[in-house]
Amino acid sequence: MALPFKKLIGPLRENEFVRHNVIFFMGSLFISALNYLYYPILGRLMSTTDFGETQTLVSLFLQATIFLSVVGNVAVNIVTNERNTALRNRIIYELEYSAMLITLTILAVMVAFIPQLKTFLQFDQVGPFFVLALALVVSVPGALRGAYLRGTLAFGQLSVAGILGSLTKILFSTAFVLLGFRTLGAIGGLVAAQILALAYSAWQAHRLGLHKPPHLKLWRKPDLALIRPHLRYALLVLVVSLVSTTLFSFDIIAVKHYFPPAVAGRYAGIATIARIIYFLTASIATVLLSSVKLESGAAANRRLLARSGLLQAAIGGGTLLVFTLAPDLITRLLIGARYVDVAYLLPKLSLALFILAFVNLLFNYDLALRRTSTALVSILGAVAMGIFVAMHHASLGAVVDSLVWGSLIILGLRAADSARRRLSRYN
């Protein structure tokens, strides 16, 4: 039995694409576990008021850096496809400079309204807002270095950077809170961890060829002529990213709107479990986006998509099977007995997230190939899902059914777009 098993596993171990997926999948799992630990550890060390402030600031940080994920995906596509190393580096540094100018502009507005933010969010001090501003500044070069590592398929180094950042975030934040710095210390730990992760990412990116262009001034006008050809693609990534985020959270918002708070809270617990499928498979889409090249033949790119689909089916499908066979047990283990009365939703809701994970995979594939029609497909899909939920929300089960049908419609729209492209090639 050992020999056939080695024959089966051997080619997978030698396959570079599969190896990248395994490395990044394992790294992402470890990073996710560390990021999750950040909250229960600080929750036990801080007062409920300080912990609430910390969560609010982290949420603000995540919202403020959404545009960096767009810039990062644009940078990944440039690194993957631009063969001229000097030109590639110039574009990456120009993207970083432009992103920094946008970030500083946002921060200038935020700093001007810090007193109002303090009052609106009921904080008892303004210091954490200034530390949050510093975190946003550090996040810009960190995002671009991470994008460069993704574009060069350095997923091992990328995972190490993420693990370093997540682990030191816990250590620094815990130490600062224990020293009595409260919310300021919790967010200060985030900044310290970002700086360490940035230092490591910058070192690895430099080793892999990201060198600062000579005679590049610190203060200068953005070279719009250099980045203008990529603005259309940036807009495409922005639209698809926003729609994907909306699709991912649409049911939570709808249930919160249509149902009483207690019911919406129980649904949110089940939805958190179902979204495990999405997060487990997100790394596969990331690797695919970095692996597909415009210069590669259509057959080679389709093979990468097929392999990604198989990996996604294996990981996501296995999780879906477990959630379907034992919803009550899974619910009790992961979020507690209080949510068991809505555990019956878990199988169908997990199916919806499984389909949306495939939608995310296909969208990333289309983004890698710069297919502008993806924006229309994503928008029409989101509209269709919105109509389904608006028409069928008499019960939680109806909302979940609408989510499943809406997800299937998006897949159908994507299939129709693919058929349109094939017909256009033959005509």
C-alpha positions as CSV (number, residue, x, y, z in Angstrom):
1,M,0.0,0.0,0.0
2,A,2.9,2.4,0.7
3,L,4.1,2.4,-2.9
4,P,0.8,3.4,-4.5
5,F,0.5,6.1,-1.9
6,K,3.9,7.5,-2.7
7,K,3.1,7.5,-6.4
8,L,0.0,9.5,-5.6
9,I,1.6,12.0,-3.3
10,G,4.9,12.3,-5.0
11,P,3.7,14.4,-8.0
12,L,1.7,16.7,-5.7
13,R,4.8,17.4,-3.6
14,E,6.8,18.2,-6.7
15,N,4.1,20.4,-8.2
16,E,5.1,24.0,-7.5
17,F,1.5,25.3,-7.6
18,V,0.3,22.8,-5.0
19,R,3.4,23.4,-2.8
20,H,2.6,27.2,-2.8
21,N,-1.0,26.4,-1.8
22,V,0.1,24.1,1.0
23,I,2.6,26.6,2.4
24,F,0.2,29.5,2.3
25,F,-2.7,27.5,3.6
26,M,-0.8,26.3,6.6
27,G,0.6,29.8,7.2
28,S,-2.8,31.4,6.9
29,L,-4.3,28.9,9.4
30,F,-1.6,29.7,11.9
31,I,-2.0,33.4,11.4
32,S,-5.8,33.2,11.8
33,A,-5.4,31.3,15.0
34,L,-3.0,33.9,16.4
35,N,-5.3,36.8,15.3
36,Y,-8.2,35.1,17.0
37,L,-6.2,34.7,20.3
38,Y,-5.5,38.4,20.3
39,Y,-9.1,39.1,21.4
40,P,-9.7,36.6,24.2
41,I,-6.3,37.3,25.7
42,L,-6.9,41.1,25.8
43,G,-10.5,40.6,26.8
44,R,-9.3,38.9,30.0
45,L,-6.7,41.5,30.8
46,M,-8.7,44.7,30.0
47,S,-11.9,46.2,31.4
48,T,-14.9,45.8,29.2
49,T,-14.8,49.5,28.4
50,D,-11.1,49.4,27.3
51,F,-11.7,46.2,25.4
52,G,-14.6,47.8,23.5
53,E,-12.5,50.7,22.6
54,T,-9.8,48.4,21.3
55,Q,-12.2,46.5,19.1
56,T,-13.7,49.7,17.8
57,L,-10.2,51.0,16.8
58,V,-9.3,47.7,15.2
59,S,-12.5,47.9,13.2
60,L,-11.8,51.4,12.1
61,F,-8.3,50.3,11.1
62,L,-9.7,47.5,8.9
63,Q,-12.2,49.8,7.2
64,A,-9.6,52.5,6.6
65,T,-7.2,50.0,4.9
66,I,-9.7,48.4,2.4
67,F,-8.2,50.5,-0.4
68,L,-4.8,49.1,0.4
69,S,-6.0,45.6,-0.5
70,V,-7.0,47.1,-3.9
71,V,-3.5,48.7,-4.4
72,G,-2.0,45.4,-3.2
73,N,-3.8,43.4,-5.8
74,V,-2.8,45.8,-8.5
75,A,0.8,45.5,-7.4
76,V,0.6,41.7,-7.4
77,N,-0.6,41.8,-11.0
78,I,2.2,44.1,-12.0
79,V,4.9,42.0,-10.3
80,T,3.4,38.9,-11.9
81,N,3.3,40.2,-15.5
82,E,6.0,42.9,-15.8
83,R,9.2,41.4,-17.1
84,N,11.2,44.7,-17.0
85,T,12.6,44.6,-13.4
86,A,13.5,48.3,-13.3
87,L,10.2,49.4,-14.6
88,R,8.4,47.0,-12.3
89,N,10.2,48.5,-9.3
90,R,9.5,52.1,-10.4
91,I,5.7,51.3,-10.6
92,I,5.6,49.6,-7.2
93,Y,7.4,52.5,-5.5
94,E,5.1,55.0,-7.3
95,L,2.0,53.0,-6.2
96,E,3.4,53.1,-2.6
97,Y,4.0,56.8,-2.8
98,S,0.5,57.5,-4.2
99,A,-1.1,55.3,-1.5
100,M,0.9,57.1,1.2
101,L,-0.3,60.5,0.0
102,I,-3.9,59.2,0.0
103,T,-3.4,57.8,3.5
104,L,-1.9,61.0,4.8
105,T,-4.8,63.0,3.4
106,I,-7.3,60.7,5.2
107,L,-5.3,61.0,8.4
108,A,-5.3,64.8,8.1
109,V,-9.1,64.8,8.0
110,M,-9.2,62.2,10.8
111,V,-6.9,64.2,13.1
112,A,-8.9,67.4,12.5
113,F,-12.0,65.6,13.8
114,I,-10.4,63.6,16.6
115,P,-12.3,65.6,19.3
116,Q,-15.6,64.8,17.6
117,L,-14.6,61.1,17.1
118,K,-13.7,60.9,20.8
119,T,-17.1,62.3,21.8
120,F,-19.1,60.2,19.2
121,L,-17.4,57.0,20.1
122,Q,-17.4,57.8,23.8
123,F,-13.6,57.4,24.4
124,D,-12.1,58.9,27.5
125,Q,-8.8,59.8,25.8
126,V,-7.5,60.9,22.4
127,G,-4.1,59.2,22.5
128,P,-5.3,55.9,20.9
129,F,-6.5,57.8,17.8
130,F,-3.0,59.2,17.2
131,V,-1.5,55.7,17.6
132,L,-4.2,54.4,15.1
133,A,-3.0,57.1,12.7
134,L,0.6,55.8,13.0
135,A,-0.7,52.2,12.4
136,L,-2.3,53.4,9.1
137,V,1.0,55.0,8.0
138,V,3.0,51.9,8.7
139,S,0.4,49.7,6.9
140,V,1.1,51.3,3.5
141,P,4.7,50.1,2.9
142,G,3.8,46.8,4.7
143,A,0.9,46.2,2.2
144,L,3.1,46.9,-0.9
145,R,6.0,44.7,0.4
146,G,3.5,41.9,1.1
147,A,2.1,42.3,-2.4
148,Y,5.6,42.0,-3.9
149,L,6.2,38.8,-2.0
150,R,2.8,37.4,-3.3
151,G,3.7,38.5,-6.9
152,T,7.0,36.6,-6.7
153,L,5.3,33.6,-5.2
154,A,7.3,33.9,-2.0
155,F,4.5,32.5,0.1
156,G,6.9,31.0,2.7
157,Q,8.4,34.4,3.5
158,L,4.9,36.0,3.4
159,S,3.6,33.5,5.9
160,V,6.6,34.1,8.2
161,A,5.9,37.9,8.0
162,G,2.3,37.3,8.9
163,I,3.1,35.0,11.8
164,L,5.7,37.4,13.1
165,G,3.2,40.3,13.0
166,S,0.4,38.3,14.6
167,L,2.6,36.8,17.3
168,T,4.3,40.0,18.3
169,K,1.0,41.8,18.2
170,I,-0.2,39.6,21.1
171,L,3.1,39.9,23.0
172,F,3.6,43.6,22.7
173,S,-0.1,44.4,23.3
174,T,-0.2,42.2,26.4
175,A,3.0,43.7,27.8
176,F,1.8,47.3,27.2
177,V,-1.6,46.6,28.7
178,L,0.0,44.9,31.8
179,L,2.2,48.0,32.2
180,G,-1.0,50.0,32.5
181,F,-1.3,51.7,29.1
182,R,-4.8,50.3,28.5
183,T,-6.3,51.0,25.0
184,L,-3.2,53.0,24.1
185,G,-1.0,50.0,24.9
186,A,-3.3,47.5,22.9
187,I,-3.1,49.6,19.8
188,G,0.6,50.5,20.4
189,G,1.3,46.7,20.4
190,L,-0.3,46.6,16.9
191,V,2.0,49.3,15.6
192,A,5.1,47.7,17.1
193,A,4.2,44.3,15.5
194,Q,3.5,46.1,12.2
195,I,7.0,47.6,12.2
196,L,8.7,44.3,12.9
197,A,6.7,42.6,10.2
198,L,7.5,45.4,7.8
199,A,11.2,45.1,8.5
200,Y,11.1,41.4,7.7
201,S,9.0,41.9,4.6
202,A,11.2,44.7,3.3
203,W,14.3,42.6,3.8
204,Q,12.8,39.6,2.0
205,A,11.4,41.8,-0.8
206,H,14.8,43.4,-1.3
207,R,16.5,40.0,-1.5
208,L,14.0,39.1,-4.2
209,G,14.7,42.1,-6.3
210,L,12.6,45.1,-5.0
211,H,15.2,47.8,-5.0
212,K,14.4,51.5,-4.7
213,P,15.0,53.3,-8.0
214,P,18.0,55.7,-8.0
215,H,17.5,59.4,-7.6
216,L,13.9,59.0,-6.2
217,K,13.1,62.0,-4.0
218,L,11.2,61.7,-0.8
219,W,8.9,64.6,-1.6
220,R,7.8,64.8,-5.2
221,K,4.8,64.9,-7.4
222,P,3.3,61.5,-8.1
223,D,4.3,60.2,-11.5
224,L,0.7,59.9,-12.9
225,A,2.0,59.0,-16.3
226,L,3.6,55.9,-14.9
227,I,0.6,54.6,-13.0
228,R,-2.2,55.9,-15.3
229,P,-2.2,52.7,-17.4
230,H,-3.0,50.8,-14.3
231,L,-5.8,53.0,-13.0
232,R,-8.5,51.2,-15.0
233,Y,-7.4,47.9,-13.6
234,A,-7.4,49.5,-10.1
235,L,-11.0,50.6,-10.6
236,L,-11.9,47.0,-11.7
237,V,-10.3,45.5,-8.6
238,L,-12.0,48.1,-6.4
239,V,-15.5,47.4,-7.8
240,V,-15.1,43.6,-7.6
241,S,-13.5,43.8,-4.1
242,L,-16.4,46.0,-2.8
243,V,-19.0,43.7,-4.4
244,S,-17.3,40.6,-3.0
245,T,-17.2,42.1,0.5
246,T,-20.9,43.0,0.2
247,L,-21.8,39.5,-1.0
248,F,-19.9,38.0,2.0
249,S,-21.8,40.1,4.6
250,F,-25.1,40.6,2.8
251,D,-27.1,38.1,4.9
252,I,-25.8,39.5,8.2
253,I,-27.0,43.0,7.2
254,A,-30.3,41.7,5.9
255,V,-31.1,39.6,9.0
256,K,-30.1,42.6,11.2
257,H,-32.6,44.7,9.3
258,Y,-35.5,42.3,9.1
259,F,-35.4,40.5,12.4
260,P,-35.3,41.3,16.1
261,P,-31.9,41.8,17.7
262,A,-31.9,38.6,19.7
263,V,-32.8,36.6,16.5
264,A,-30.1,38.4,14.5
265,G,-27.6,37.7,17.2
266,R,-28.2,33.9,17.1
267,Y,-28.0,34.0,13.3
268,A,-24.7,35.8,13.5
269,G,-23.3,33.0,15.6
270,I,-24.3,30.4,13.0
271,A,-23.0,32.6,10.2
272,T,-19.7,32.8,11.9
273,I,-19.3,29.0,11.8
274,A,-20.4,28.8,8.1
275,R,-17.8,31.5,7.2
276,I,-15.1,29.1,8.3
277,I,-15.4,27.5,4.8
278,Y,-14.8,30.9,3.2
279,F,-11.7,31.7,5.3
280,L,-10.3,28.2,5.0
281,T,-10.2,28.5,1.2
282,A,-9.3,32.2,0.8
283,S,-5.6,31.4,0.6
284,I,-6.2,29.3,-2.6
285,A,-7.7,32.3,-4.4
286,T,-4.7,34.4,-3.3
287,V,-2.2,31.9,-4.7
288,L,-4.2,31.7,-7.9
289,L,-4.2,35.5,-8.4
290,S,-0.4,35.5,-8.0
291,S,0.2,32.5,-10.3
292,V,-1.9,33.3,-13.4
293,K,0.0,35.3,-15.9
294,L,-1.2,37.3,-18.9
295,E,1.7,35.9,-21.0
296,S,0.9,32.3,-20.2
297,G,-1.3,30.3,-22.6
298,A,-5.0,29.9,-21.9
299,A,-4.5,26.2,-21.4
300,A,-1.8,26.7,-18.7
301,N,-4.0,29.2,-16.9
302,R,-7.0,27.0,-17.0
303,R,-5.0,24.2,-15.5
304,L,-4.1,26.4,-12.6
305,L,-7.8,27.2,-12.2
306,A,-8.7,23.5,-12.3
307,R,-6.2,22.6,-9.7
308,S,-7.4,25.5,-7.5
309,G,-10.9,24.3,-7.9
310,L,-10.0,20.8,-6.9
311,L,-8.1,22.0,-3.8
312,Q,-11.1,24.2,-2.9
313,A,-13.5,21.4,-3.4
314,A,-11.4,19.1,-1.2
315,I,-11.0,21.6,1.7
316,G,-14.3,23.4,1.5
317,G,-16.3,20.4,0.5
318,G,-14.8,18.4,3.5
319,T,-15.8,21.1,5.9
320,L,-19.2,21.4,4.3
321,L,-19.7,17.7,4.8
322,V,-18.8,17.9,8.5
323,F,-21.1,20.9,9.1
324,T,-24.0,19.1,7.2
325,L,-23.7,15.8,9.1
326,A,-23.3,17.2,12.6
327,P,-24.7,20.8,12.8
328,D,-25.8,20.6,16.4
329,L,-22.5,19.1,17.6
330,I,-20.4,21.7,15.7
331,T,-22.5,24.5,17.0
332,R,-22.2,23.4,20.6
333,L,-18.4,23.0,20.2
334,L,-17.7,26.3,18.5
335,I,-20.1,28.8,19.9
336,G,-22.2,27.1,22.6
337,A,-25.5,25.6,23.4
338,R,-27.3,28.9,23.2
339,Y,-27.2,28.8,19.4
340,V,-28.4,25.2,18.9
341,D,-32.0,26.2,18.2
342,V,-30.8,27.8,14.9
343,A,-28.2,25.1,14.1
344,Y,-30.6,23.7,11.5
345,L,-29.5,26.6,9.3
346,L,-25.9,25.6,9.2
347,P,-26.0,23.0,6.4
348,K,-27.6,25.3,3.8
349,L,-25.8,28.4,5.0
350,S,-22.5,26.5,4.7
351,L,-23.5,25.5,1.1
352,A,-24.1,29.1,0.3
353,L,-20.6,30.1,1.6
354,F,-19.1,27.1,-0.2
355,I,-20.6,28.5,-3.5
356,L,-19.5,32.0,-2.7
357,A,-16.0,30.8,-2.0
358,F,-16.0,29.4,-5.6
359,V,-17.3,32.7,-6.8
360,N,-14.4,34.4,-5.1
361,L,-12.0,32.0,-6.7
362,L,-13.4,32.7,-10.2
363,F,-13.4,36.5,-9.6
364,N,-9.7,36.3,-8.6
365,Y,-8.9,34.3,-11.7
366,D,-10.7,36.9,-13.9
367,L,-8.9,39.8,-12.1
368,A,-5.5,38.1,-12.8
369,L,-6.5,38.1,-16.5
370,R,-7.8,41.7,-16.2
371,R,-11.3,40.8,-17.5
372,T,-13.3,44.0,-17.2
373,S,-16.6,42.1,-17.7
374,T,-16.1,40.7,-14.2
375,A,-17.2,44.0,-12.8
376,L,-20.6,43.7,-14.5
377,V,-21.0,40.1,-13.5
378,S,-20.3,40.9,-9.9
379,I,-22.7,43.9,-9.8
380,L,-25.5,42.0,-11.5
381,G,-25.0,39.1,-9.1
382,A,-25.1,41.4,-6.1
383,V,-28.3,43.0,-7.4
384,A,-29.9,39.6,-8.0
385,M,-29.0,38.4,-4.5
386,G,-30.5,41.6,-3.1
387,I,-33.7,41.1,-5.0
388,F,-34.0,37.5,-3.7
389,V,-33.5,38.5,-0.1
390,A,-35.9,41.5,-0.4
391,M,-38.6,39.2,-1.8
392,H,-38.0,36.2,0.5
393,H,-37.2,37.0,4.1
394,A,-40.2,35.7,6.0
395,S,-38.0,33.5,8.1
396,L,-34.3,32.8,8.7
397,G,-34.6,29.8,6.5
398,A,-36.0,31.9,3.7
399,V,-33.0,34.3,3.9
400,V,-30.6,31.4,3.7
401,D,-32.5,29.9,0.7
402,S,-32.3,33.3,-1.0
403,L,-28.5,33.4,-0.3
404,V,-28.1,30.0,-1.9
405,W,-30.1,30.9,-5.0
406,G,-28.4,34.2,-5.3
407,S,-25.0,32.5,-5.2
408,L,-26.0,30.1,-7.9
409,I,-27.2,32.9,-10.1
410,I,-23.8,34.6,-9.8
411,L,-22.2,31.3,-10.9
412,G,-24.6,31.2,-13.8
413,L,-23.8,34.8,-14.8
414,R,-20.1,33.9,-14.6
415,A,-20.7,30.8,-16.8
416,A,-22.6,33.0,-19.3
417,D,-19.8,35.5,-19.5
418,S,-17.3,32.6,-20.1
419,A,-19.5,31.3,-22.9
420,R,-19.7,34.8,-24.4
421,R,-15.9,35.0,-24.5
422,R,-15.6,31.6,-26.2
423,L,-18.2,32.6,-28.9
424,S,-16.5,35.8,-29.6
425,R,-13.2,33.9,-30.2
426,Y,-14.9,31.6,-32.7
427,N,-16.8,34.4,-34.6
